[in-house]
Amino acid sequence: MQNNRIFFITAGLVVAVLLLVALGPSVTEFGIVMLGGALAVAVVMFFITRRRYQRMSESEKQDREPPTL
C-alpha cells in the first residue's frame, strides 16, 4: 500500500508538470506551481511517516536503529 501511495503522488506530479508545460506559463508561474507541488508532497509524506511511527509498538521504537548515511 505504501508503494502505491508514492507511485500515485509521483504520477500526479508528472501529469501536473506536463499539463503545466502545455499551458505555457511564465518562469515565475512555473516556479510557484513547482514549490506548491513540493510543499504538497512534503505534507503528505510527513503524515504517512507519522502514522507509520504511531502504529509501531514501544519495543519496535526502542529497537529501531537510525539509518546510516
Buried (B, 14 or more C-beta within 10 A) or exposed (E): EEEEEEEEBEEEBEEBBEEBEEEEEEEEEBEEBBEEBEEBBEEBEEEBEEEEEEEEEEEEEEEEEEEEE
